[in-house]
């Protein structure tokens, strides 16, 4: 089978390579899956660079999220051959892999592979953060990197609850589309002053910030919170830590906390998880929901896919398909 691996951490275009490997055989509790589609997330790139919360066991394949078809069932027959599934695993940039049957999620009827392969990490993170934030109708939410896949999901889910949404972008070309999705305010931080515009539109500031960027933008977003506000940090696209203003934390009683999907999911009961999946899948299958796909590339053209992923101002997910 074809597999994209790295033997040392570094820049993806420099360390990733395509190799031929043996097709893995499932253990008694596992299913074998022919991978059909994978999306490229920031976490995939950071993992290859050795900068993610999970340390690679080298050599390793890349990628965390995918969809595919079960080609060999588990011994108990919980997931039959031919079942379309979505899943997260370490190393999805390969043609086949084996994972525990308990970890796969059957793809709902009517959901395409292109949507299924991105139906977990970003939409579930958006759902989880909105739920945990306690935001109510009429509250203001600020999302940094609003044109990201997460940002687009979060905008749509927040608007469905009546939450007012502001978000940041770096290109004017992204503004109209995010407003069509429901954003009330879109700020190009390359040209416009974030805190000034937030103050003009919200008065006292936003209730909550979802920050994926960190660095200087993260600090500006923090300063855009109203008294008693809350920043939820879930990414570090700038690769720079937020320079925290202690005065803001003290005198405005601001809270800063992290959010990691794995930790949130582990804290939930089985019934709570089922409810979350039902809500997210319902959103993804709704006729008025927008799930973007930018370009698709075969696995062997992973380098072209990474170049497309890194293109500034890109709209839509970049997928690797088999």
C-alpha positions in Angstrom: 0.0 0.0 0.0 1.0 3.6 -0.4 1.8 5.5 2.7 3.2 9.0 3.5 5.7 8.9 6.3 8.4 10.9 8.1 11.4 9.6 9.8 12.4 12.8 11.4 10.4 15.9 12.5 10.7 19.0 10.3 8.9 21.0 7.6 6.5 18.7 5.9 7.7 19.4 2.4 11.2 18.5 3.5 10.6 15.4 5.6 7.5 13.6 4.2 7.9 10.9 1.6 5.8 8.4 -0.2 6.7 4.7 0.5 5.3 1.3 -0.2 4.3 -0.7 2.9 2.6 -3.9 3.9 -1.1 -3.7 4.3 -1.7 -4.1 8.1 -3.7 -7.0 9.5 -6.3 -6.2 12.2 -6.1 -7.7 15.7 -9.2 -9.3 17.2 -10.7 -6.1 18.5 -9.8 -4.0 15.4 -11.2 -3.4 11.9 -9.2 -2.9 8.8 -10.2 0.2 6.8 -9.5 1.3 3.3 -9.0 5.0 3.6 -11.0 7.0 1.1 -10.5 10.7 2.1 -8.4 12.7 4.5 -8.4 16.4 5.3 -5.4 18.5 6.1 -5.6 20.2 9.5 -3.1 22.6 11.3 -2.6 19.8 13.8 -1.3 17.5 11.0 1.4 20.0 10.1 2.4 20.7 13.7 2.6 16.9 14.4 5.1 16.5 11.5 7.1 19.4 12.8 7.2 17.9 16.3 5.2 20.8 17.8 1.9 19.1 18.7 0.7 17.8 22.0 1.3 14.2 20.8 4.9 13.2 20.2 5.4 11.1 17.0 6.8 7.6 17.3 9.2 7.6 14.4 8.9 6.6 11.6 5.3 7.7 11.5 2.6 8.4 9.0 0.9 11.9 9.0 -2.7 12.9 9.5 -5.3 12.5 12.2 -8.7 12.5 10.6 -10.2 10.5 7.7 -13.1 8.5 6.3 -13.1 5.1 4.7 -14.7 1.7 4.2 -14.3 -1.4 6.5 -12.5 -4.1 4.5 -12.1 -6.6 7.4 -14.4 -6.7 10.4 -13.4 -7.2 14.1 -13.7 -10.7 15.5 -17.0 -9.9 17.3 -18.5 -8.5 14.1 -19.5 -5.2 15.6 -18.6 -3.3 12.4 -19.4 -5.3 9.3 -17.4 -5.3 6.1 -18.5 -2.6 3.8 -19.5 -0.1 6.5 -18.6 3.5 5.7 -16.8 5.0 8.7 -15.2 8.2 9.9 -12.4 8.1 12.5 -9.4 9.8 14.1 -6.1 8.0 14.4 -2.4 8.7 14.3 -1.3 8.4 10.7 -4.2 8.5 8.3 -2.1 9.4 5.2 -2.0 5.8 4.0 -4.2 3.5 2.0 -5.1 1.1 4.8 -5.0 1.1 8.6 -6.3 -0.8 11.5 -8.0 0.7 14.6 -10.2 -0.6 17.4 -13.8 -1.2 16.3 -15.0 0.9 19.2 -13.3 4.0 17.8 -15.0 4.2 14.4 -18.2 6.1 13.8 -20.5 4.9 11.0 -21.1 7.6 8.4 -24.7 8.9 8.4 -26.7 8.1 5.3 -26.5 10.9 2.8 -23.1 12.2 4.0 -20.4 12.2 1.4 -16.8 11.1 2.0 -15.6 14.6 1.5 -17.7 15.8 4.4 -17.3 12.7 6.5 -13.5 13.1 6.6 -13.8 16.5 8.2 -16.9 15.8 10.3 -15.2 15.3 13.6 -12.3 17.5 14.6 -13.4 21.0 13.5 -17.2 20.8 13.8 -17.1 18.9 17.1 -14.5 21.4 18.5 -16.8 24.3 17.5 -19.8 22.6 19.0 -17.9 21.8 22.2 -16.5 25.3 22.7 -19.8 26.9 22.1 -21.4 24.6 24.7 -18.7 25.1 27.2 -18.6 28.9 26.7 -22.1 29.4 28.1 -22.8 32.0 25.4 -26.4 33.0 25.1 -28.5 34.7 22.4 -27.4 38.3 22.0 -23.9 37.7 23.5 -20.9 38.7 21.4 -18.3 36.1 20.4 -14.9 36.9 18.7 -13.3 34.2 16.6 -9.7 34.7 15.4 -8.8 33.0 12.1 -12.5 33.3 11.1 -11.9 31.9 7.6 -10.5 28.6 8.9 -12.6 25.5 8.7 -13.2 25.7 12.5 -14.2 29.4 12.1 -16.8 28.7 9.4 -18.4 25.9 11.5 -18.3 28.1 14.6 -19.9 31.0 12.9 -22.8 28.9 11.6 -23.4 27.1 14.9 -23.2 30.3 16.9 -25.6 32.1 14.7 -28.1 29.3 15.0 -28.2 30.1 18.7 -28.6 33.8 18.2 -25.1 34.6 19.2 -23.5 37.8 17.7 -20.3 36.9 15.9 -17.2 38.9 15.1 -14.2 37.3 13.5 -10.8 38.2 12.1 -9.3 37.6 8.7 -6.2 38.7 6.9 -7.6 39.1 3.4 -10.5 41.3 2.2 -11.6 38.6 -0.2 -12.8 36.5 2.8 -15.1 39.1 4.3 -18.2 38.8 2.2 -18.2 35.0 2.4 -18.0 35.0 6.2 -20.8 37.5 6.4 -22.9 35.2 4.2 -22.3 32.5 6.7 -23.7 34.7 9.4 -20.8 36.8 10.8 -22.0 40.2 12.1 -18.6 41.8 11.9 -15.5 40.7 10.0 -12.2 42.6 10.6 -9.1 42.4 8.4 -6.4 42.8 11.1 -3.8 43.5 8.4 -5.6 46.8 7.7 -8.0 47.5 10.5 -7.7 48.0 14.3 -9.3 45.1 16.1 -10.0 46.7 19.5 -11.3 49.9 18.0 -13.9 48.2 15.8 -14.9 45.8 18.5 -15.5 48.7 20.9 -17.5 50.6 18.2 -19.8 47.6 17.5 -20.2 46.0 20.9 -19.8 48.9 23.3 -18.2 47.2 26.2 -16.4 44.4 24.4 -17.1 40.7 23.5 -18.2 38.1 26.1 -15.9 35.3 24.8 -13.0 34.9 22.5 -12.2 31.6 20.6 -8.4 32.0 19.8 -6.6 29.8 17.3 -3.7 32.2 16.6 -1.9 33.3 19.7 0.9 35.8 19.5 0.1 39.5 19.1 -3.3 38.9 17.6 -4.2 36.8 20.6 -3.2 39.7 22.9 -5.4 42.1 20.9 -8.3 39.7 21.1 -7.8 39.4 24.9 -8.0 43.2 25.1 -11.3 43.1 23.2 -13.0 41.2 26.0 -15.5 43.0 28.3 -15.2 42.9 32.1 -15.7 39.3 33.2 -15.0 38.0 29.7 -13.4 34.7 28.8 -10.8 33.6 26.3 -10.8 30.0 25.2 -7.5 29.1 23.5 -7.4 26.1 21.2 -4.6 26.7 18.7 -1.4 28.5 18.0 -1.3 29.2 14.3 1.3 32.0 14.8 3.6 29.6 16.7 4.0 32.5 19.2 2.6 32.5 22.8 0.2 35.2 23.8 1.9 38.0 25.7 -0.6 38.3 28.6 -1.4 41.6 30.1 -1.7 41.0 33.8 -3.5 44.2 34.4 -6.4 43.1 32.1 -6.7 39.8 34.0 -6.8 41.5 37.3 -8.9 44.6 36.8 -11.3 43.3 34.2 -11.6 39.9 35.9 -10.8 38.1 32.6 -10.3 34.3 32.4 -8.0 32.5 30.0 -8.3 28.8 29.5 -7.3 26.1 27.0 -9.6 23.8 25.1 -8.6 20.4 23.6 -11.2 18.3 22.0 -9.8 15.0 23.3 -10.0 16.2 26.9 -13.5 17.5 26.5 -14.7 14.3 24.9 -13.2 12.2 27.7 -15.0 14.3 30.3 -18.4 13.4 28.8 -20.8 10.5 29.5 -21.8 8.2 26.7 -25.2 9.8 26.5 -23.6 13.3 26.3 -21.3 12.1 23.5 -24.2 10.6 21.6 -26.1 13.9 21.9 -23.1 15.9 20.7 -22.6 13.6 17.7 -26.3 13.8 16.8 -26.2 17.6 17.0 -23.1 17.9 14.9 -24.1 15.4 12.2 -27.6 17.1 12.1 -25.8 20.4 11.4 -23.6 18.9 8.7 -26.5 17.2 6.9 -28.8 20.3 7.0 -29.5 21.7 3.6 -28.5 25.2 4.6 -25.2 24.3 6.2 -22.0 25.1 4.3 -19.1 22.7 4.4 -16.3 23.8 2.1 -13.9 21.7 0.0 -11.2 23.6 -1.7 -9.2 21.1 -3.8 -8.7 17.3 -3.7 -5.4 15.5 -4.5 -4.5 11.8 -4.8 -2.3 10.6 -1.9 0.8 10.5 -4.1 0.5 14.2 -4.8 0.6 15.1 -1.1 3.3 17.7 -1.7 1.0 19.6 -4.1 -1.8 19.3 -1.5 0.5 20.8 1.2 1.4 23.7 -1.1 -2.3 24.3 -1.7 -3.0 24.1 2.0 -0.4 26.7 2.7 -1.8 29.2 0.1 -2.7 32.4 1.8 -6.4 33.4 1.5 -7.4 29.9 0.7 -11.1 29.0 1.0 -12.1 25.4 1.6 -10.5 22.3 3.0 -7.7 20.5 1.1 -8.3 16.8 0.9 -6.2 13.8 0.1 -8.3 11.1 -1.6 -7.8 7.5 -2.7 
